[in-house]
Amino acid sequence: MNKNQKKLLTAGIAVMACFVALIIWLIVANSRNTAAVNKAEARADSLAIANDQLVLTNEFNQLSADFNQYEGQQIYLKNDSLVHKYNEARMKVEGLIQELNDEKSKNAKNMAASRAKIKQLEGEIATLKNIVRHYLEEIKRLGEENEDLKQEIQQVQQKNEQLSSQYTAATKSNAELTQTVQLAKKLNITGISFQAYNKKGKTEKNITKARQLGVHFTVSPNNTTAPGMKDFYIRILSPEGTLLGGGPSFQLDGSTISSTSHRKVEYANEELSVAVYWDVNTTLTPGDYTVEVFCDGYRLASRHFTMKK
């Protein structure tokens, strides 16, 4: 082998060696690139799953907040089946979120399982959305019904208050009317006088010599009063305020009252003159005497008369 051939052989071997080295380097570089790509893809998948999980978790939290906002109005619901369904769906979502959190620390071989759980989580949250939407619609509807009911109750209460006011006014009016009728039945007397008489039955100006006292008055006509026998009672008070007694008692405003004298007369709704006498049985003194006349539970008159010696 000549010198030139040796040079060619050496150069060929060197070229082959470089070629082999290049192939080896390419294989190694490709292997490294594949690993990097796989790692990047796994990282990207993990980030995508984490992002999806974050989005779904936020969505779940928003649904929970919407539901809890109206939780105090559950009393409007006629049954709790809707709340029961919500709680079941919420527990499923919370369980899936917890499982995804547990798998964050695991390797890439669980990526497919995580994606499956994300898919399941999306479905459960969609179900939860429907439940919450139905719940809120039901709460709104029942709340509106309750508001309408409140307005109806308020209207009824106002009506009752009006009726109560009308009843009170009518009762008061009836009471006033009854009182008016009762007062209308009360007899009216006029021309009341007070006289002293001596032992001969003549008028006596000296009160100390009086043997009899007489009260005279006229009863006016009154068609409202029932006709019939009427009991007229008189009370005579001395200047010292002592009742000149001896007559029968009578009722006045639930109390028993003593009288000086009494007379029963028949009243026919026409003008009637009445005289009631009292025989003196005590010493009389000059001064102001008070004379009162009563009939049918009413005091018809009260007058003061000055009697001299």
Summary of the structure (lengths in Angstrom):
residues: 309
radius of gyration: 59.5
end to end distance: 196.8
largest distance: 205.5
contacts: 791
relative contact order: 0.08
helix: 57%
strand: 23%
